[in-house]
Every structure is written in structure tokens, then in C-alpha cells.
Amino acid sequence: MALDEPKDSDDLFDVKGHKFVVDKVFMEKAQTIKIDFNGMGFSLDSSIELGQGGNCGGCSGGTCG
């Protein structure tokens, strides 16, 4: 998840005043994306298996650098 400006290849969703930009191809694969804020950060849930990152703040692709 990152801050971004919408592009032609993105879908834009407005949920309760919050705007979400999602790549159209990713959205077709994910079908539904659930975003929760748990007080410590955000959790994302979709039909795509993204793997588990480590317990550090700089994880990418399931590994920490």
C-alpha cells in the first residue's frame, strides 16, 4: 500500500470519503480487497496469496532486506 495518483490503468474507489487507487489488472485478479486498520497499521485481505512478510518494516516480496 502506498500513496499514489490515479493513472489510466487504475480504478478509483471512494469509501466513506477515503480514495483508493487500485491497478485494474490487479483488481481483476483480487476480485475483492478488504482493508482494515487495527491501530498499529493496515491489514489487506484478498483472494490472491501474497505470502507472509517478516516482522520488520522493510519487507518486500516476502523477504526482509
PDB file of N, CA, C and O in Angstrom:
ATOM      1  N   MET A   1       0.841  -1.153   0.000  1.00  0.00           N
ATOM      2  CA  MET A   1       0.000   0.000   0.000  1.00  0.00           C
ATOM      3  C   MET A   1       0.898   1.233   0.000  1.00  0.00           C
ATOM      4  O   MET A   1       1.886   1.290   0.733  1.00  0.00           O
ATOM      5  N   ALA A   2       0.547   2.224  -0.832  1.00  0.00           N
ATOM      6  CA  ALA A   2       1.348   3.443  -0.927  1.00  0.00           C
ATOM      7  C   ALA A   2       0.464   4.592  -1.400  1.00  0.00           C
ATOM      8  O   ALA A   2      -0.602   4.367  -1.975  1.00  0.00           O
ATOM      9  N   LEU A   3       0.897   5.788  -1.164  1.00  0.00           N
ATOM     10  CA  LEU A   3       0.203   6.954  -1.703  1.00  0.00           C
ATOM     11  C   LEU A   3       0.506   7.041  -3.183  1.00  0.00           C
ATOM     12  O   LEU A   3       1.650   6.848  -3.595  1.00  0.00           O
ATOM     13  N   ASP A   4      -0.513   7.332  -3.994  1.00  0.00           N
ATOM     14  CA  ASP A   4      -0.317   7.374  -5.436  1.00  0.00           C
ATOM     15  C   ASP A   4      -1.401   8.228  -6.064  1.00  0.00           C
ATOM     16  O   ASP A   4      -2.459   8.440  -5.471  1.00  0.00           O
ATOM     17  N   GLU A   5      -1.142   8.705  -7.236  1.00  0.00           N
ATOM     18  CA  GLU A   5      -2.126   9.413  -8.050  1.00  0.00           C
ATOM     19  C   GLU A   5      -2.697   8.423  -9.053  1.00  0.00           C
ATOM     20  O   GLU A   5      -1.958   7.581  -9.564  1.00  0.00           O
ATOM     21  N   PRO A   6      -4.003   8.500  -9.353  1.00  0.00           N
ATOM     22  CA  PRO A   6      -4.598   7.558 -10.317  1.00  0.00           C
ATOM     23  C   PRO A   6      -4.045   7.756 -11.726  1.00  0.00           C
ATOM     24  O   PRO A   6      -3.788   8.876 -12.168  1.00  0.00           O
ATOM     25  N   LYS A   7      -3.873   6.626 -12.414  1.00  0.00           N
ATOM     26  CA  LYS A   7      -3.443   6.604 -13.814  1.00  0.00           C
ATOM     27  C   LYS A   7      -4.578   6.009 -14.644  1.00  0.00           C
ATOM     28  O   LYS A   7      -5.572   5.539 -14.089  1.00  0.00           O
ATOM     29  N   ASP A   8      -4.436   6.026 -15.952  1.00  0.00           N
ATOM     30  CA  ASP A   8      -5.452   5.443 -16.827  1.00  0.00           C
ATOM     31  C   ASP A   8      -5.614   3.948 -16.581  1.00  0.00           C
ATOM     32  O   ASP A   8      -6.676   3.387 -16.851  1.00  0.00           O
ATOM     33  N   SER A   9      -4.570   3.300 -16.070  1.00  0.00           N
ATOM     34  CA  SER A   9      -4.606   1.852 -15.837  1.00  0.00           C
ATOM     35  C   SER A   9      -5.136   1.501 -14.447  1.00  0.00           C
ATOM     36  O   SER A   9      -5.039   0.349 -14.025  1.00  0.00           O
ATOM     37  N   ASP A  10      -5.699   2.486 -13.725  1.00  0.00           N
ATOM     38  CA  ASP A  10      -6.187   2.272 -12.364  1.00  0.00           C
ATOM     39  C   ASP A  10      -7.702   2.448 -12.272  1.00  0.00           C
ATOM     40  O   ASP A  10      -8.321   3.143 -13.077  1.00  0.00           O
ATOM     41  N   ASP A  11      -8.277   1.789 -11.254  1.00  0.00           N
ATOM     42  CA  ASP A  11      -9.645   2.058 -10.832  1.00  0.00           C
ATOM     43  C   ASP A  11      -9.558   2.930  -9.592  1.00  0.00           C
ATOM     44  O   ASP A  11      -8.644   2.762  -8.784  1.00  0.00           O
ATOM     45  N   LEU A  12     -10.488   3.854  -9.426  1.00  0.00           N
ATOM     46  CA  LEU A  12     -10.528   4.730  -8.265  1.00  0.00           C
ATOM     47  C   LEU A  12     -11.797   4.436  -7.483  1.00  0.00           C
ATOM     48  O   LEU A  12     -12.896   4.464  -8.037  1.00  0.00           O
ATOM     49  N   PHE A  13     -11.647   4.154  -6.196  1.00  0.00           N
ATOM     50  CA  PHE A  13     -12.777   3.854  -5.323  1.00  0.00           C
ATOM     51  C   PHE A  13     -12.828   4.887  -4.211  1.00  0.00           C
ATOM     52  O   PHE A  13     -11.793   5.242  -3.647  1.00  0.00           O
ATOM     53  N   ASP A  14     -14.023   5.373  -3.888  1.00  0.00           N
ATOM     54  CA  ASP A  14     -14.222   6.291  -2.776  1.00  0.00           C
ATOM     55  C   ASP A  14     -15.046   5.550  -1.731  1.00  0.00           C
ATOM     56  O   ASP A  14     -16.205   5.212  -1.970  1.00  0.00           O
ATOM     57  N   VAL A  15     -14.442   5.301  -0.573  1.00  0.00           N
ATOM     58  CA  VAL A  15     -15.118   4.578   0.502  1.00  0.00           C
ATOM     59  C   VAL A  15     -15.147   5.484   1.724  1.00  0.00           C
ATOM     60  O   VAL A  15     -14.117   5.746   2.344  1.00  0.00           O
ATOM     61  N   LYS A  16     -16.339   5.958   2.059  1.00  0.00           N
ATOM     62  CA  LYS A  16     -16.538   6.818   3.233  1.00  0.00           C
ATOM     63  C   LYS A  16     -15.579   8.008   3.236  1.00  0.00           C
ATOM     64  O   LYS A  16     -15.038   8.379   4.278  1.00  0.00           O
ATOM     65  N   GLY A  17     -15.374   8.602   2.057  1.00  0.00           N
ATOM     66  CA  GLY A  17     -14.531   9.780   1.942  1.00  0.00           C
ATOM     67  C   GLY A  17     -13.052   9.495   1.753  1.00  0.00           C
ATOM     68  O   GLY A  17     -12.265  10.425   1.583  1.00  0.00           O
ATOM     69  N   HIS A  18     -12.658   8.226   1.780  1.00  0.00           N
ATOM     70  CA  HIS A  18     -11.270   7.841   1.552  1.00  0.00           C
ATOM     71  C   HIS A  18     -11.142   7.314   0.129  1.00  0.00           C
ATOM     72  O   HIS A  18     -11.907   6.442  -0.283  1.00  0.00           O
ATOM     73  N   LYS A  19     -10.179   7.841  -0.621  1.00  0.00           N
ATOM     74  CA  LYS A  19      -9.996   7.417  -2.010  1.00  0.00           C
ATOM     75  C   LYS A  19      -8.918   6.338  -2.092  1.00  0.00           C
ATOM     76  O   LYS A  19      -7.840   6.476  -1.513  1.00  0.00           O
ATOM     77  N   PHE A  20      -9.224   5.266  -2.817  1.00  0.00           N
ATOM     78  CA  PHE A  20      -8.304   4.154  -3.020  1.00  0.00           C
ATOM     79  C   PHE A  20      -8.054   3.993  -4.504  1.00  0.00           C
ATOM     80  O   PHE A  20      -8.995   3.953  -5.296  1.00  0.00           O
ATOM     81  N   VAL A  21      -6.785   3.900  -4.884  1.00  0.00           N
ATOM     82  CA  VAL A  21      -6.362   3.709  -6.269  1.00  0.00           C
ATOM     83  C   VAL A  21      -5.847   2.277  -6.383  1.00  0.00           C
ATOM     84  O   VAL A  21      -4.930   1.884  -5.663  1.00  0.00           O
ATOM     85  N   VAL A  22      -6.441   1.497  -7.294  1.00  0.00           N
ATOM     86  CA  VAL A  22      -6.054   0.094  -7.461  1.00  0.00           C
ATOM     87  C   VAL A  22      -5.833  -0.174  -8.947  1.00  0.00           C
ATOM     88  O   VAL A  22      -6.666   0.177  -9.782  1.00  0.00           O
ATOM     89  N   ASP A  23      -4.706  -0.798  -9.263  1.00  0.00           N
ATOM     90  CA  ASP A  23      -4.424  -1.191 -10.637  1.00  0.00           C
ATOM     91  C   ASP A  23      -5.548  -2.099 -11.154  1.00  0.00           C
ATOM     92  O   ASP A  23      -5.936  -3.053 -10.479  1.00  0.00           O
ATOM     93  N   LYS A  24      -6.065  -1.806 -12.341  1.00  0.00           N
ATOM     94  CA  LYS A  24      -7.200  -2.565 -12.894  1.00  0.00           C
ATOM     95  C   LYS A  24      -6.897  -4.049 -13.056  1.00  0.00           C
ATOM     96  O   LYS A  24      -7.746  -4.885 -12.749  1.00  0.00           O
ATOM     97  N   VAL A  25      -5.701  -4.391 -13.534  1.00  0.00           N
ATOM     98  CA  VAL A  25      -5.329  -5.795 -13.729  1.00  0.00           C
ATOM     99  C   VAL A  25      -5.272  -6.514 -12.382  1.00  0.00           C
ATOM    100  O   VAL A  25      -5.759  -7.637 -12.255  1.00  0.00           O
ATOM    101  N   PHE A  26      -4.673  -5.863 -11.370  1.00  0.00           N
ATOM    102  CA  PHE A  26      -4.615  -6.456 -10.031  1.00  0.00           C
ATOM    103  C   PHE A  26      -6.024  -6.647  -9.478  1.00  0.00           C
ATOM    104  O   PHE A  26      -6.321  -7.680  -8.877  1.00  0.00           O
ATOM    105  N   MET A  27      -6.897  -5.652  -9.679  1.00  0.00           N
ATOM    106  CA  MET A  27      -8.266  -5.735  -9.161  1.00  0.00           C
ATOM    107  C   MET A  27      -9.027  -6.889  -9.797  1.00  0.00           C
ATOM    108  O   MET A  27      -9.817  -7.550  -9.123  1.00  0.00           O
ATOM    109  N   GLU A  28      -8.803  -7.144 -11.091  1.00  0.00           N
ATOM    110  CA  GLU A  28      -9.456  -8.287 -11.750  1.00  0.00           C
ATOM    111  C   GLU A  28      -9.035  -9.602 -11.111  1.00  0.00           C
ATOM    112  O   GLU A  28      -9.855 -10.508 -10.964  1.00  0.00           O
ATOM    113  N   LYS A  29      -7.771  -9.716 -10.731  1.00  0.00           N
ATOM    114  CA  LYS A  29      -7.268 -10.940 -10.093  1.00  0.00           C
ATOM    115  C   LYS A  29      -7.740 -11.045  -8.644  1.00  0.00           C
ATOM    116  O   LYS A  29      -8.101 -12.129  -8.187  1.00  0.00           O
ATOM    117  N   ALA A  30      -7.740  -9.928  -7.923  1.00  0.00           N
ATOM    118  CA  ALA A  30      -8.060  -9.940  -6.495  1.00  0.00           C
ATOM    119  C   ALA A  30      -9.560 -10.078  -6.239  1.00  0.00           C
ATOM    120  O   ALA A  30      -9.964 -10.597  -5.199  1.00  0.00           O
ATOM    121  N   GLN A  31     -10.384  -9.620  -7.174  1.00  0.00           N
ATOM    122  CA  GLN A  31     -11.841  -9.608  -7.032  1.00  0.00           C
ATOM    123  C   GLN A  31     -12.279  -8.658  -5.923  1.00  0.00           C
ATOM    124  O   GLN A  31     -12.810  -7.585  -6.209  1.00  0.00           O
ATOM    125  N   THR A  32     -12.070  -9.026  -4.690  1.00  0.00           N
ATOM    126  CA  THR A  32     -12.433  -8.189  -3.550  1.00  0.00           C
ATOM    127  C   THR A  32     -11.193  -7.968  -2.701  1.00  0.00           C
ATOM    128  O   THR A  32     -10.425  -8.899  -2.454  1.00  0.00           O
ATOM    129  N   ILE A  33     -11.000  -6.738  -2.258  1.00  0.00           N
ATOM    130  CA  ILE A  33      -9.890  -6.417  -1.363  1.00  0.00           C
ATOM    131  C   ILE A  33     -10.492  -5.836  -0.090  1.00  0.00           C
ATOM    132  O   ILE A  33     -11.295  -4.905  -0.139  1.00  0.00           O
ATOM    133  N   LYS A  34     -10.098  -6.391   1.043  1.00  0.00           N
ATOM    134  CA  LYS A  34     -10.565  -5.895   2.337  1.00  0.00           C
ATOM    135  C   LYS A  34      -9.379  -5.225   3.026  1.00  0.00           C
ATOM    136  O   LYS A  34      -8.312  -5.826   3.157  1.00  0.00           O
ATOM    137  N   ILE A  35      -9.567  -3.976   3.467  1.00  0.00           N
ATOM    138  CA  ILE A  35      -8.534  -3.219   4.155  1.00  0.00           C
ATOM    139  C   ILE A  35      -9.038  -2.889   5.552  1.00  0.00           C
ATOM    140  O   ILE A  35     -10.106  -2.297   5.704  1.00  0.00           O
ATOM    141  N   ASP A  36      -8.279  -3.267   6.568  1.00  0.00           N
ATOM    142  CA  ASP A  36      -8.626  -2.975   7.960  1.00  0.00           C
ATOM    143  C   ASP A  36      -7.485  -2.202   8.604  1.00  0.00           C
ATOM    144  O   ASP A  36      -6.313  -2.450   8.319  1.00  0.00           O
ATOM    145  N   PHE A  37      -7.838  -1.268   9.470  1.00  0.00           N
ATOM    146  CA  PHE A  37      -6.848  -0.585  10.299  1.00  0.00           C
ATOM    147  C   PHE A  37      -7.007  -1.110  11.708  1.00  0.00           C
ATOM    148  O   PHE A  37      -8.096  -1.043  12.277  1.00  0.00           O
ATOM    149  N   ASN A  38      -5.919  -1.639  12.283  1.00  0.00           N
ATOM    150  CA  ASN A  38      -6.022  -2.263  13.596  1.00  0.00           C
ATOM    151  C   ASN A  38      -5.370  -1.450  14.703  1.00  0.00           C
ATOM    152  O   ASN A  38      -5.116  -1.992  15.778  1.00  0.00           O
ATOM    153  N   GLY A  39      -5.092  -0.186  14.484  1.00  0.00           N
ATOM    154  CA  GLY A  39      -4.459   0.659  15.482  1.00  0.00           C
ATOM    155  C   GLY A  39      -2.946   0.673  15.374  1.00  0.00           C
ATOM    156  O   GLY A  39      -2.310   1.648  15.774  1.00  0.00           O
ATOM    157  N   MET A  40      -2.363  -0.381  14.845  1.00  0.00           N
ATOM    158  CA  MET A  40      -0.914  -0.475  14.669  1.00  0.00           C
ATOM    159  C   MET A  40      -0.526  -0.387  13.197  1.00  0.00           C
ATOM    160  O   MET A  40       0.655  -0.250  12.879  1.00  0.00           O
ATOM    161  N   GLY A  41      -1.487  -0.461  12.312  1.00  0.00           N
ATOM    162  CA  GLY A  41      -1.214  -0.426  10.881  1.00  0.00           C
ATOM    163  C   GLY A  41      -2.387  -1.009  10.110  1.00  0.00           C
ATOM    164  O   GLY A  41      -3.465  -1.228  10.661  1.00  0.00           O
ATOM    165  N   PHE A  42      -2.163  -1.251   8.849  1.00  0.00           N
ATOM    166  CA  PHE A  42      -3.206  -1.758   7.976  1.00  0.00           C
ATOM    167  C   PHE A  42      -2.986  -3.239   7.676  1.00  0.00           C
ATOM    168  O   PHE A  42      -1.852  -3.715   7.613  1.00  0.00           O
ATOM    169  N   SER A  43      -4.087  -3.952   7.495  1.00  0.00           N
ATOM    170  CA  SER A  43      -4.007  -5.328   7.006  1.00  0.00           C
ATOM    171  C   SER A  43      -4.837  -5.407   5.736  1.00  0.00           C
ATOM    172  O   SER A  43      -5.914  -4.817   5.649  1.00  0.00           O
ATOM    173  N   LEU A  44      -4.333  -6.137   4.757  1.00  0.00           N
ATOM    174  CA  LEU A  44      -5.008  -6.315   3.479  1.00  0.00           C
ATOM    175  C   LEU A  44      -5.374  -7.772   3.313  1.00  0.00           C
ATOM    176  O   LEU A  44      -4.587  -8.656   3.651  1.00  0.00           O
ATOM    177  N   ASP A  45      -6.564  -8.030   2.793  1.00  0.00           N
ATOM    178  CA  ASP A  45      -7.008  -9.390   2.548  1.00  0.00           C
ATOM    179  C   ASP A  45      -7.653  -9.435   1.160  1.00  0.00           C
ATOM    180  O   ASP A  45      -8.497  -8.602   0.832  1.00  0.00           O
ATOM    181  N   SER A  46      -7.244 -10.421   0.347  1.00  0.00           N
ATOM    182  CA  SER A  46      -7.836 -10.606  -0.973  1.00  0.00           C
ATOM    183  C   SER A  46      -7.773 -12.076  -1.328  1.00  0.00           C
ATOM    184  O   SER A  46      -7.273 -12.888  -0.549  1.00  0.00           O
ATOM    185  N   SER A  47      -8.276 -12.421  -2.496  1.00  0.00           N
ATOM    186  CA  SER A  47      -8.240 -13.813  -2.933  1.00  0.00           C
ATOM    187  C   SER A  47      -6.853 -14.215  -3.442  1.00  0.00           C
ATOM    188  O   SER A  47      -6.611 -15.392  -3.708  1.00  0.00           O
ATOM    189  N   ILE A  48      -5.942 -13.248  -3.580  1.00  0.00           N
ATOM    190  CA  ILE A  48      -4.584 -13.521  -4.052  1.00  0.00           C
ATOM    191  C   ILE A  48      -3.696 -13.839  -2.858  1.00  0.00           C
ATOM    192  O   ILE A  48      -3.698 -13.103  -1.871  1.00  0.00           O
ATOM    193  N   GLU A  49      -2.945 -14.920  -2.937  1.00  0.00           N
ATOM    194  CA  GLU A  49      -1.983 -15.272  -1.892  1.00  0.00           C
ATOM    195  C   GLU A  49      -0.738 -14.424  -2.098  1.00  0.00           C
ATOM    196  O   GLU A  49      -0.016 -14.607  -3.077  1.00  0.00           O
ATOM    197  N   LEU A  50      -0.483 -13.495  -1.178  1.00  0.00           N
ATOM    198  CA  LEU A  50       0.653 -12.589  -1.309  1.00  0.00           C
ATOM    199  C   LEU A  50       1.860 -13.059  -0.521  1.00  0.00           C
ATOM    200  O   LEU A  50       2.929 -12.457  -0.626  1.00  0.00           O
ATOM    201  N   GLY A  51       1.721 -14.107   0.259  1.00  0.00           N
ATOM    202  CA  GLY A  51       2.829 -14.584   1.078  1.00  0.00           C
ATOM    203  C   GLY A  51       2.908 -13.799   2.369  1.00  0.00           C
ATOM    204  O   GLY A  51       2.192 -12.814   2.548  1.00  0.00           O
ATOM    205  N   GLN A  52       3.768 -14.227   3.261  1.00  0.00           N
ATOM    206  CA  GLN A  52       3.935 -13.577   4.551  1.00  0.00           C
ATOM    207  C   GLN A  52       5.273 -12.873   4.593  1.00  0.00           C
ATOM    208  O   GLN A  52       6.308 -13.470   4.296  1.00  0.00           O
ATOM    209  N   GLY A  53       5.252 -11.612   4.958  1.00  0.00           N
ATOM    210  CA  GLY A  53       6.490 -10.880   5.152  1.00  0.00           C
ATOM    211  C   GLY A  53       7.051 -11.175   6.522  1.00  0.00           C
ATOM    212  O   GLY A  53       6.411 -11.849   7.330  1.00  0.00           O
ATOM    213  N   GLY A  54       8.236 -10.680   6.788  1.00  0.00           N
ATOM    214  CA  GLY A  54       8.853 -10.847   8.099  1.00  0.00           C
ATOM    215  C   GLY A  54       8.280  -9.858   9.089  1.00  0.00           C
ATOM    216  O   GLY A  54       7.264  -9.218   8.817  1.00  0.00           O
ATOM    217  N   ASN A  55       8.916  -9.732  10.220  1.00  0.00           N
ATOM    218  CA  ASN A  55       8.438  -8.829  11.260  1.00  0.00           C
ATOM    219  C   ASN A  55       9.240  -7.536  11.284  1.00  0.00           C
ATOM    220  O   ASN A  55       9.514  -7.001  12.358  1.00  0.00           O
ATOM    221  N   CYS A  56       9.615  -7.033  10.130  1.00  0.00           N
ATOM    222  CA  CYS A  56      10.341  -5.782  10.060  1.00  0.00           C
ATOM    223  C   CYS A  56       9.553  -4.798   9.211  1.00  0.00           C
ATOM    224  O   CYS A  56       8.593  -5.180   8.541  1.00  0.00           O
ATOM    225  N   GLY A  57       9.949  -3.546   9.236  1.00  0.00           N
ATOM    226  CA  GLY A  57       9.221  -2.542   8.496  1.00  0.00           C
ATOM    227  C   GLY A  57       9.562  -2.462   7.028  1.00  0.00           C
ATOM    228  O   GLY A  57       8.881  -1.751   6.289  1.00  0.00           O
ATOM    229  N   GLY A  58      10.597  -3.167   6.566  1.00  0.00           N
ATOM    230  CA  GLY A  58      11.023  -3.028   5.184  1.00  0.00           C
ATOM    231  C   GLY A  58      10.887  -4.292   4.377  1.00  0.00           C
ATOM    232  O   GLY A  58      11.784  -4.616   3.599  1.00  0.00           O
ATOM    233  N   CYS A  59       9.806  -5.013   4.530  1.00  0.00           N
ATOM    234  CA  CYS A  59       9.634  -6.279   3.823  1.00  0.00           C
ATOM    235  C   CYS A  59       9.114  -6.045   2.411  1.00  0.00           C
ATOM    236  O   CYS A  59       8.309  -5.145   2.171  1.00  0.00           O
ATOM    237  N   SER A  60       9.581  -6.859   1.494  1.00  0.00           N
ATOM    238  CA  SER A  60       9.131  -6.763   0.110  1.00  0.00           C
ATOM    239  C   SER A  60       9.214  -8.140  -0.513  1.00  0.00           C
ATOM    240  O   SER A  60      10.263  -8.781  -0.446  1.00  0.00           O
ATOM    241  N   GLY A  61       8.150  -8.604  -1.109  1.00  0.00           N
ATOM    242  CA  GLY A  61       8.159  -9.894  -1.773  1.00  0.00           C
ATOM    243  C   GLY A  61       8.342 -11.060  -0.826  1.00  0.00           C
ATOM    244  O   GLY A  61       8.845 -12.112  -1.219  1.00  0.00           O
ATOM    245  N   GLY A  62       7.928 -10.875   0.438  1.00  0.00           N
ATOM    246  CA  GLY A  62       8.015 -11.960   1.408  1.00  0.00           C
ATOM    247  C   GLY A  62       9.365 -12.072   2.096  1.00  0.00           C
ATOM    248  O   GLY A  62       9.554 -12.961   2.926  1.00  0.00           O
ATOM    249  N   THR A  63      10.314 -11.189   1.772  1.00  0.00           N
ATOM    250  CA  THR A  63      11.615 -11.224   2.434  1.00  0.00           C
ATOM    251  C   THR A  63      11.963  -9.847   2.949  1.00  0.00           C
ATOM    252  O   THR A  63      11.477  -8.841   2.432  1.00  0.00           O
ATOM    253  N   CYS A  64      12.792  -9.799   3.952  1.00  0.00           N
ATOM    254  CA  CYS A  64      13.235  -8.519   4.501  1.00  0.00           C
ATOM    255  C   CYS A  64      14.644  -8.217   4.036  1.00  0.00           C
ATOM    256  O   CYS A  64      15.503  -9.098   3.997  1.00  0.00           O
ATOM    257  N   GLY A  65      14.873  -6.957   3.681  1.00  0.00           N
ATOM    258  CA  GLY A  65      16.179  -6.547   3.190  1.00  0.00           C
ATOM    259  C   GLY A  65      17.001  -6.069   4.271  1.00  0.00           C
ATOM    260  O   GLY A  65      18.146  -5.676   4.048  1.00  0.00           O
TER     261      GLY A  65
END
